[in-house]
Amino acid sequence: MSVIKRALTILVGAFLFTGLLGGVPSEDHGPSAEAASTRTSDNQRVRAMKVALAQRGDPYRYGAAGPNSFDCSGLTKYSYGRVGRSLPRTTDQLKSELRGIAKRDRARGDIIVFVDGGDAYHAGIYIGNNQIVHASRSGTPVKVDRIWTSSYVVRRP
C-alpha cells in the first residue's frame, strides 16, 4: 500500500470515527439539565421540605436564594440544594422543567407553582394537609400557609 493510500485511509478512518463520536448525545444540556432529568427520592423531598421549614422567620428579599433571606423560588432552590439536588431558579423554570404531578398525587416536598392564565407567579414546598412553606412577599418572613387557590400545578423534582 502506498504512502498516499495509507494516509487517505487514516484520514477517512479518523473522519468517520470523529463523526460517530459527534453523534453521541451529550449528558449536559445546560444548567438545569440535572433538575429536569434526575428524579429525587421520597426521602430527599422530605428532607428538602424540612430544610425549608427550618428557614421560617427568615426575611423575604427579591432575588435572594439564601442562606439568610429568600424569595419564593430561591427558597425551593436552596432547600433542594441542601439535599444535593439542583433546581431551576425561577418559578417559570420550575413549572416548565420539572415533572408534572396530578394534584391528587401531591406529596410532602413537592413544589407547588401558582399560576395565573398559565403564567407562573409564585412557588412553595408542599408540607401536607393542604399547606406550603414559602417566602411570599417583602415584609413577610418565610412561613407556612394554607394553599389559598386552586390555580396551581404540582411539580416533582
Backbone as CSV, one residue per row, in Angstrom:
resi,resn,N_x,N_y,N_z,CA_x,CA_y,CA_z,C_x,C_y,C_z
1,MET,0.849,-1.164,0.000,0.000,0.000,0.000,0.897,1.231,0.000
2,SER,0.579,2.159,-0.854,1.410,3.349,-0.969,1.175,4.269,0.227
3,VAL,2.081,5.182,0.406,2.005,6.152,1.497,0.746,7.010,1.353
4,ILE,0.388,7.384,0.154,-0.797,8.222,-0.077,-2.069,7.447,0.290
5,LYS,-2.166,6.186,-0.134,-3.344,5.384,0.201,-3.454,5.197,1.708
6,ARG,-2.316,4.934,2.356,-2.301,4.754,3.804,-2.747,6.031,4.509
7,ALA,-2.259,7.179,4.056,-2.631,8.461,4.650,-4.124,8.729,4.454
8,LEU,-4.626,8.457,3.252,-6.052,8.644,2.992,-6.904,7.712,3.846
9,THR,-6.474,6.484,4.017,-7.193,5.526,4.844,-7.258,6.011,6.285
10,ILE,-6.154,6.518,6.791,-6.103,7.041,8.153,-7.013,8.260,8.290
11,LEU,-6.971,9.175,7.319,-7.820,10.366,7.367,-9.304,10.014,7.310
12,VAL,-9.671,9.120,6.411,-11.074,8.709,6.301,-11.511,8.016,7.596
13,GLY,-10.660,7.154,8.129,-10.981,6.478,9.392,-11.159,7.471,10.530
14,ALA,-10.269,8.456,10.620,-10.376,9.478,11.663,-11.651,10.294,11.485
15,PHE,-11.980,10.632,10.235,-13.184,11.399,9.952,-14.428,10.623,10.377
16,LEU,-14.498,9.353,10.023,-15.652,8.526,10.389,-15.742,8.355,11.899
17,PHE,-14.601,8.125,12.545,-14.574,7.951,13.988,-15.056,9.217,14.688
18,THR,-14.564,10.376,14.264,-14.970,11.658,14.844,-16.452,11.903,14.597
19,GLY,-16.925,11.591,13.416,-18.341,11.763,13.101,-19.219,10.906,13.984
20,LEU,-18.779,9.684,14.248,-19.548,8.812,15.125,-19.593,9.362,16.539
21,LEU,-18.475,9.851,17.035,-18.452,10.422,18.376,-19.308,11.674,18.463
22,GLY,-19.296,12.468,17.421,-20.094,13.686,17.411,-21.578,13.417,17.440
23,GLY,-21.983,12.214,17.023,-23.395,11.882,17.013,-23.903,11.343,18.334
24,VAL,-23.024,11.125,19.307,-23.444,10.625,20.606,-23.996,11.793,21.412
25,PRO,-25.225,11.697,21.926,-25.797,12.811,22.667,-25.024,13.083,23.948
26,SER,-24.893,14.339,24.261,-24.217,14.772,25.480,-25.162,14.621,26.661
27,GLU,-24.608,14.383,27.829,-25.421,14.303,29.042,-25.761,15.683,29.578
28,ASP,-25.020,16.698,29.214,-25.226,18.033,29.751,-25.992,18.884,28.753
29,HIS,-27.138,19.365,29.164,-27.953,20.218,28.305,-28.220,21.554,28.969
30,GLY,-27.267,22.086,29.699,-27.433,23.389,30.326,-27.525,23.275,31.832
31,PRO,-27.663,24.423,32.503,-27.600,24.461,33.954,-28.741,23.750,34.655
32,SER,-29.891,23.590,34.027,-30.982,22.917,34.708,-31.212,21.509,34.197
33,ALA,-30.231,20.954,33.494,-30.383,19.601,32.960,-30.558,18.595,34.084
34,GLU,-29.808,18.757,35.167,-29.928,17.820,36.282,-31.330,17.868,36.856
35,ALA,-31.865,19.061,37.029,-33.197,19.192,37.601,-34.243,18.548,36.719
36,ALA,-34.090,18.645,35.433,-35.095,18.123,34.520,-34.969,16.620,34.313
37,SER,-33.772,16.059,34.534,-33.572,14.670,34.158,-33.415,13.724,35.344
38,THR,-33.035,14.196,36.490,-32.781,13.341,37.631,-33.943,13.464,38.603
39,ARG,-34.451,12.351,39.059,-35.566,12.380,39.995,-35.059,12.266,41.417
40,THR,-35.755,12.939,42.312,-35.409,12.850,43.723,-36.151,11.682,44.355
41,SER,-35.607,11.202,45.432,-36.278,10.144,46.191,-37.293,10.800,47.133
42,ASP,-38.212,9.992,47.654,-39.162,10.499,48.651,-38.403,11.082,49.834
43,ASN,-37.345,10.399,50.248,-36.534,10.838,51.371,-35.921,12.215,51.102
44,GLN,-35.377,12.440,49.913,-34.793,13.739,49.578,-35.853,14.834,49.598
45,ARG,-37.034,14.538,49.076,-38.095,15.552,49.067,-38.510,15.931,50.480
46,VAL,-38.630,14.954,51.354,-38.993,15.242,52.749,-37.877,16.025,53.433
47,ARG,-36.632,15.660,53.169,-35.510,16.406,53.762,-35.484,17.846,53.258
48,ALA,-35.758,18.051,51.959,-35.806,19.417,51.410,-36.930,20.209,52.068
49,MET,-38.064,19.575,52.295,-39.180,20.224,52.986,-38.751,20.657,54.392
50,LYS,-38.032,19.794,55.098,-37.574,20.117,56.458,-36.571,21.267,56.442
51,VAL,-35.716,21.313,55.426,-34.789,22.443,55.289,-35.589,23.734,55.128
52,ALA,-36.605,23.715,54.269,-37.436,24.908,54.059,-38.141,25.313,55.345
53,LEU,-38.670,24.345,56.074,-39.341,24.656,57.343,-38.380,25.290,58.344
54,ALA,-37.129,24.880,58.317,-36.128,25.449,59.224,-35.823,26.914,58.901
55,GLN,-36.236,27.379,57.719,-35.990,28.779,57.332,-37.113,29.704,57.780
56,ARG,-38.172,29.160,58.406,-39.267,30.019,58.873,-38.717,31.168,59.712
57,GLY,-39.224,32.348,59.427,-38.768,33.539,60.128,-37.695,34.314,59.381
58,ASP,-37.019,33.664,58.416,-36.022,34.375,57.614,-36.734,35.389,56.716
59,PRO,-36.107,36.532,56.467,-36.787,37.578,55.687,-36.909,37.256,54.198
60,TYR,-37.958,37.825,53.593,-38.127,37.786,52.149,-37.230,38.865,51.553
61,ARG,-36.567,38.541,50.459,-35.850,39.542,49.675,-35.880,39.097,48.225
62,TYR,-36.367,39.950,47.356,-36.483,39.623,45.939,-35.126,39.197,45.382
63,GLY,-35.093,38.064,44.687,-33.867,37.565,44.066,-32.949,36.796,44.989
64,ALA,-33.320,36.675,46.277,-32.439,36.018,47.247,-32.668,34.513,47.267
65,ALA,-31.570,33.768,47.353,-31.635,32.305,47.407,-30.869,31.776,48.616
66,GLY,-30.923,32.512,49.724,-30.352,32.051,50.980,-28.880,32.369,51.121
67,PRO,-28.322,32.029,52.230,-28.928,31.260,53.309,-29.704,32.083,54.338
68,ASN,-29.672,33.413,54.262,-30.305,34.220,55.300,-31.551,34.968,54.857
69,SER,-31.837,35.016,53.579,-33.065,35.615,53.055,-33.401,34.931,51.738
70,PHE,-34.686,35.015,51.373,-35.178,34.236,50.237,-36.291,34.949,49.498
71,ASP,-36.409,34.628,48.197,-37.674,34.847,47.503,-38.258,33.447,47.325
72,CYS,-39.425,33.342,46.696,-40.112,32.046,46.684,-39.309,30.948,45.984
73,SER,-38.836,31.210,44.785,-38.095,30.174,44.075,-36.700,29.989,44.663
74,GLY,-36.166,31.032,45.261,-34.881,30.915,45.944,-34.955,29.953,47.116
75,LEU,-36.094,29.955,47.824,-36.278,29.021,48.939,-36.325,27.582,48.442
76,THR,-37.016,27.344,47.319,-37.070,25.975,46.794,-35.690,25.532,46.331
77,LYS,-34.987,26.413,45.632,-33.648,26.077,45.129,-32.687,25.789,46.286
78,TYR,-32.710,26.645,47.296,-31.839,26.477,48.459,-32.145,25.155,49.176
79,SER,-33.422,24.892,49.432,-33.822,23.710,50.199,-33.404,22.429,49.497
80,TYR,-33.628,22.367,48.198,-33.221,21.177,47.454,-31.701,21.109,47.297
81,GLY,-31.060,22.246,47.180,-29.599,22.264,47.096,-28.949,21.667,48.329
82,ARG,-29.565,21.883,49.492,-29.028,21.357,50.749,-29.115,19.826,50.823
83,VAL,-29.952,19.221,49.986,-30.051,17.750,49.971,-29.437,17.172,48.699
84,GLY,-28.625,18.004,48.013,-27.860,17.516,46.876,-28.549,17.581,45.529
85,ARG,-29.588,18.370,45.411,-30.298,18.493,44.140,-30.270,19.925,43.653
86,SER,-30.046,20.087,42.393,-30.057,21.409,41.772,-31.404,21.612,41.091
87,LEU,-32.092,22.694,41.449,-33.374,23.024,40.824,-33.224,24.274,39.978
88,PRO,-34.128,24.445,39.029,-34.147,25.710,38.278,-34.383,26.877,39.234
89,ARG,-34.024,28.081,38.812,-34.059,29.239,39.709,-35.388,29.995,39.727
90,THR,-36.123,30.035,38.636,-37.332,30.876,38.605,-38.595,30.024,38.632
91,THR,-39.723,30.663,38.971,-40.996,29.937,39.004,-41.361,29.421,37.610
92,ASP,-41.112,30.213,36.569,-41.392,29.741,35.204,-40.576,28.501,34.877
93,GLN,-39.303,28.500,35.267,-38.455,27.335,35.002,-38.898,26.123,35.824
94,LEU,-39.299,26.355,37.073,-39.803,25.249,37.885,-41.018,24.622,37.205
95,LYS,-41.909,25.468,36.716,-43.132,24.985,36.065,-42.811,24.216,34.782
96,SER,-41.912,24.749,33.978,-41.675,24.145,32.669,-40.674,22.996,32.681
97,GLU,-39.754,22.973,33.627,-38.669,21.992,33.572,-38.813,20.807,34.521
98,LEU,-39.677,20.918,35.516,-39.857,19.798,36.435,-41.060,18.956,36.019
99,ARG,-41.061,17.735,36.461,-42.098,16.760,36.111,-43.431,17.125,36.755
100,GLY,-44.486,17.146,35.956,-45.824,17.431,36.451,-46.419,16.240,37.180
101,ILE,-47.143,16.537,38.260,-47.806,15.525,39.077,-49.259,15.967,39.244
102,ALA,-50.185,15.027,39.206,-51.596,15.352,39.444,-51.760,15.884,40.870
103,LYS,-52.652,16.849,41.038,-52.888,17.426,42.366,-53.233,16.354,43.388
104,ARG,-54.014,15.367,42.985,-54.428,14.315,43.921,-53.247,13.456,44.379
105,ASP,-52.131,13.493,43.629,-50.958,12.685,43.953,-49.842,13.474,44.627
106,ARG,-50.101,14.737,44.929,-49.039,15.548,45.552,-48.613,14.924,46.874
107,ALA,-47.330,15.136,47.192,-46.748,14.566,48.405,-45.828,15.602,49.042
108,ARG,-45.520,15.377,50.295,-44.635,16.303,51.003,-43.328,16.473,50.226
109,GLY,-42.911,17.714,50.095,-41.677,18.020,49.375,-41.892,18.379,47.921
110,ASP,-43.083,18.137,47.380,-43.369,18.558,46.006,-43.397,20.077,45.934
111,ILE,-43.167,20.605,44.751,-43.190,22.049,44.532,-44.588,22.432,44.041
112,ILE,-45.183,23.394,44.718,-46.472,23.941,44.302,-46.160,25.238,43.556
113,VAL,-46.552,25.306,42.289,-46.308,26.501,41.478,-47.669,27.134,41.175
114,PHE,-47.859,28.350,41.639,-49.111,29.068,41.435,-49.093,29.729,40.065
115,VAL,-50.226,29.645,39.381,-50.317,30.144,38.010,-51.508,31.082,37.861
116,ASP,-51.360,31.997,36.930,-52.428,32.911,36.542,-52.449,32.931,35.022
117,GLY,-53.474,32.344,34.444,-53.541,32.273,32.987,-52.393,31.492,32.379
118,GLY,-51.868,30.527,33.087,-50.760,29.729,32.587,-49.389,30.251,32.970
119,ASP,-49.320,31.511,33.420,-48.038,32.097,33.826,-47.770,31.806,35.302
120,ALA,-46.586,31.310,35.596,-46.193,31.029,36.975,-45.851,32.335,37.684
121,TYR,-46.351,32.495,38.913,-46.044,33.726,39.643,-45.552,33.495,41.069
122,HIS,-45.655,32.271,41.587,-45.226,32.015,42.958,-44.985,30.520,43.130
123,ALA,-44.152,30.157,44.110,-43.884,28.746,44.382,-43.658,28.535,45.867
124,GLY,-43.973,27.335,46.313,-43.722,26.926,47.688,-43.504,25.427,47.723
125,ILE,-43.129,24.932,48.878,-42.898,23.496,49.053,-44.048,22.923,49.872
126,TYR,-44.677,21.889,49.326,-45.828,21.272,49.968,-45.391,20.531,51.227
127,ILE,-46.123,20.761,52.344,-45.779,20.104,53.608,-46.879,19.165,54.092
128,GLY,-47.933,19.019,53.299,-49.046,18.163,53.686,-50.206,18.982,54.215
129,ASN,-51.366,18.355,54.355,-52.551,18.986,54.925,-52.931,20.283,54.203
130,ASN,-52.744,20.307,52.876,-53.067,21.469,52.040,-52.283,22.732,52.434
131,GLN,-51.036,22.548,52.903,-50.203,23.667,53.332,-48.860,23.659,52.609
132,ILE,-48.285,24.867,52.492,-46.950,25.037,51.921,-46.099,25.875,52.860
133,VAL,-44.792,25.734,52.720,-43.839,26.666,53.318,-43.322,27.494,52.159
134,HIS,-43.288,28.830,52.351,-42.926,29.705,51.236,-42.435,31.055,51.729
135,ALA,-41.763,31.755,50.822,-41.355,33.145,51.036,-42.282,33.971,50.151
136,SER,-43.220,34.687,50.768,-44.323,35.241,49.981,-44.096,36.636,49.414
137,ARG,-43.650,37.575,50.218,-43.525,38.953,49.730,-42.695,39.785,50.698
138,SER,-42.277,40.936,50.225,-41.472,41.851,51.027,-42.196,42.177,52.334
139,GLY,-41.462,42.144,53.417,-42.019,42.451,54.730,-42.607,41.243,55.442
140,THR,-42.693,40.120,54.752,-43.248,38.896,55.347,-42.178,37.814,55.326
141,PRO,-41.826,37.272,56.495,-40.788,36.233,56.522,-41.280,34.907,55.953
142,VAL,-40.353,33.993,55.751,-40.690,32.634,55.329,-41.677,32.070,56.352
143,LYS,-42.765,31.487,55.845,-43.807,30.995,56.746,-44.593,29.858,56.109
144,VAL,-45.477,29.277,56.902,-46.390,28.224,56.453,-47.760,28.851,56.249
145,ASP,-48.393,28.515,55.120,-49.747,28.968,54.815,-50.527,27.833,54.184
146,ARG,-51.841,27.926,54.283,-52.710,27.027,53.535,-52.664,27.438,52.073
147,ILE,-52.832,26.484,51.164,-52.932,26.801,49.741,-54.239,27.560,49.551
148,TRP,-54.153,28.766,49.029,-55.275,29.696,49.005,-56.090,29.700,47.711
149,THR,-55.661,28.951,46.728,-56.350,28.954,45.434,-56.213,27.587,44.783
150,SER,-57.062,27.311,43.832,-56.930,26.064,43.077,-56.117,26.278,41.802
151,SER,-55.647,27.504,41.584,-54.864,27.837,40.383,-53.383,27.573,40.636
152,TYR,-53.046,26.295,40.667,-51.648,25.900,40.837,-51.411,24.574,40.144
153,VAL,-50.138,24.296,39.913,-49.709,22.997,39.392,-48.718,22.405,40.370
154,VAL,-48.586,21.092,40.327,-47.659,20.388,41.205,-46.489,19.899,40.378
155,ARG,-45.292,20.165,40.849,-44.083,19.711,40.186,-43.252,18.893,41.147
156,ARG,-42.709,17.801,40.628,-41.882,16.911,41.439,-40.490,16.854,40.854
157,PRO,-39.520,17.320,41.627,-38.125,17.248,41.153,-37.664,15.817,40.953
